[in-house]
Amino acid sequence: MEFRSLPYLSLSAVAAAIALTFSPAQAADLDQRPAQVQRADDGRPLFSLPAAVPADVAAGYLRSRGWSAAQLASLRTARSGAGAHGVRHVRLEQVVDGLPVYGAYFKAAVNARGELVHAIDRLAPVSLPTPARVDAQTALQAALARVHAGEALAPRRLGTTANVTSFDGGPFFHSAPTVTAVAIPMDDGTLSRGWLVETWTAAKNLLHHTLVDGDGRVLLVEKRTASDSYNVYVEDPLKGPQTTVPGPAPGTVVASPEGWLGTGSQSTINISGNNANAYLDVDKNNRPDRGGTTVVTGNFLTSVDLTASPATVGNRAVSAQNLFYLNNVVHDILYGYGFDEAAGNFQVDNFGRGGKDGDPVQAEAQDGGDTDNADFATPPDGRKPRMQMYLFTGAGSTLEVVVSPSGPSYNAAAAAFGPALTTTGVTGTVSVTTPADGCTAISTVLSGKLALIDRGACDFSLKAFNAQAAGAVGVIIANNQGGTAIIPMGDGANAKQVRIPAVMISQNDGAALKALGSPIATERRKAVQPNQIDASLDADVVFHEYGHGLTWRMIGGMSGPLAGAIGEGASDGIAMLINGDDIMGEYSSSNPLGIRRFPYASYPNTYKHVTGEEVHNDGEIYGAIVWRMIVLFGDARRADLFRYVVDGMNYTPSTPTYEQMRDGILGSVAAGPMKTDCTLVWQAFAQFGVGVGATGVVNRNGTVTITESTATPATCN
């Protein structure tokens, strides 16, 4: 980040300027009040300071609202840059007693006349932080006990620089765990000294920020890795043949002024440039694999063989070159719509245009750490994000459920928890459970049996754990939708406690298996496996993952049941805005209908269907809204919509709701010349229940309360 002239509020400044008294640690909770959003009425700015820089306009506005000089001294400029329509955006953050104030920020939009037209206020009251009773080491252990329970981890302290203490966590971690001393805003209006713990695993690419208070309590866990799982069907559609496409010549593209390709050593499986480093990581150590052929011409022209395994030498080269190309394409496209250096984009060199250097995307092709998945971990500006692209199960399935001795066989999908199945597998009598969904204690006697459980109502690992507790030796989950569809099952809260294998079969096969009564069956790995599919060749998946980096950097927090779902839907939206069709990931999923439950055209669900239980399903509603806007704006004006969507993130508070995303886009429309476009935005959101008066609330217990509305305003321009 770049910091302007506003100094932070030191201990001496506090003592001199405001009367503060030390108070002992309070039994208070984290202040999680929502940000206050202020919008200027047309022609009536919130505040005006002609010819001033945006940070000074923001400070003047706060001064006009009663902020003292000492309180203003707690502010620093974290980011400042130009947005769309001549509006400049600035983000202020707080530092008190030398400590960054966790989650405290002020976002301001200032037009060319020095008028404040939009403000998002999440600043904290200024007071002397109460001391911490635990040190950085204890805070790290508290965080690890929460996010990596059951792991034998004992990181060794390396040293402290300023507010940050680093630890050697060993090979379990992708980067050294850090513990940063912070001031935590509490719900009683005080500040408490505490700790922000960052852990980033080598396996699974799990990046967590865990907030620990001065007594060692975990107040908040923010998962900053977006992960996507995709179902597998029997068809493998191709989107067209390989085409040789030139990269931009140096000096011809503003987004990549030096071109895409760097000047260092390049190979067929390790390609680097200013925006991205794409490399093969089959051995899953988060570093480029050895091998490949040196490329000195700058031409990466390996041809693909889609009839062969992705593991061939040629197909691995194609994987790296395609992933490098797609990362650069989406970088340049998003740059043109406002995701530039000042907004926190991903580059080695920012060319003095703002933001922090040194954070190109680390894009790992054919990562060996998982299957049927992709993820993107986004650390703060100036640190390299990591995209992991895995191989997907090809047409067919890797597992099956076979009825003995010569009965039918059903294709099955694996779970991300429990032991892996062998070709011998696990055999037992199939027993339908009571309750059918397995979400509470199972009363059926399952000793030595395979439990047949319906999908729905709770996460898959809980169903398997309840079956295990009832004595089952294996679990078969029957899908409750999609007819012939099966999907890989993600982990959940009980994943590490499951010691029996679990598979999913389709809705139709589940009904057929139930009709057989109580047959003896075996769940096992197939002896002959289908060729896998390489997601690095699928622009939908790559653009979706990159979209997570966009929202984390431009909006801020994107975790939680609502914001996490929005992150998924917005990432689908980015892919759809670029590719122009409503079906996501049909190549990777080997399904012409894509990876989502429904295509986005004529999508059936609305805001009221958001449950807070599964971010990908809930995120589909936001994806459907974006697709509806694409249709309403039409192909001729898709670029205008794209700018509204990206620029709207400047007007959106951290950890947003669906209606706050709507209002962010409307904020960008209001700043532009086509203010009547607001009717199209309202129409799309209202069609899916996010109209006037709609609200989404995350309750303290993690559930959500949705109030749906299909109303649109009488006038909006």
Secondary structure, 3 states (H helix, E strand, C coil): CCCCCCCCECHHHHHHHCCCCCCCCCCCCECCCCCEEEECECCECCEECCCCCHHHHHHHHHHHCCCCHHHHCCEEEEEEEECHHHCEEEEEEEEECCEEEEEEEEEEEECCCCEEEEEEECCCCCCCCECCCCCHHHHHHHHHHHHCCCCCCCCEEEEEECCEEEEECHHHEEEEEEEEEEEEEECCCCEEEEEEEEEEECCCCCEEEEEECCCCCEEEEEECEEEEECCECCCCCCCCCCCCCCCCCCCCCCCCCCCCCCCCCCECCEEECCCEEEEECCCCCCCCCCCCCECCCCCCCCCCCCCCCCCCHHHHHHHHHHHHHHHHHHHHHHHHCCCCCCCCCCCCCCCCCCCCCCCCEEEEECCCCCECEEEEECCCCCCCCEEEECEECCCCCCEEEEECCCCCEEEEEEECCCCCCCCCCEEEEEEECCCCCCCCCCCCCCCCCEEEEECCCCCHHHHHHHHHHCCCCEEEEECCCCCCCECCECCCCCHHHCCCCEEEECHHHHHHHHHCCCCEEEEEECCCCCCCEEHHHCHHHHHHHHHHHHHHHHCCCCCCHHHHHHHHHHHHHHHHHHHCCCCCCCCCCCCCCCCCCCCCCCCCCCHHHCCCCCHHHHHHHHHHHHHHHHHHHCHHHHHHHHHHHHHHHHHCCCCCCHHHHHHHHHHHHHHCCCHHHHHHHHHHHHHCCECCCCEEEECCCCCEEEECECCCCCCCC
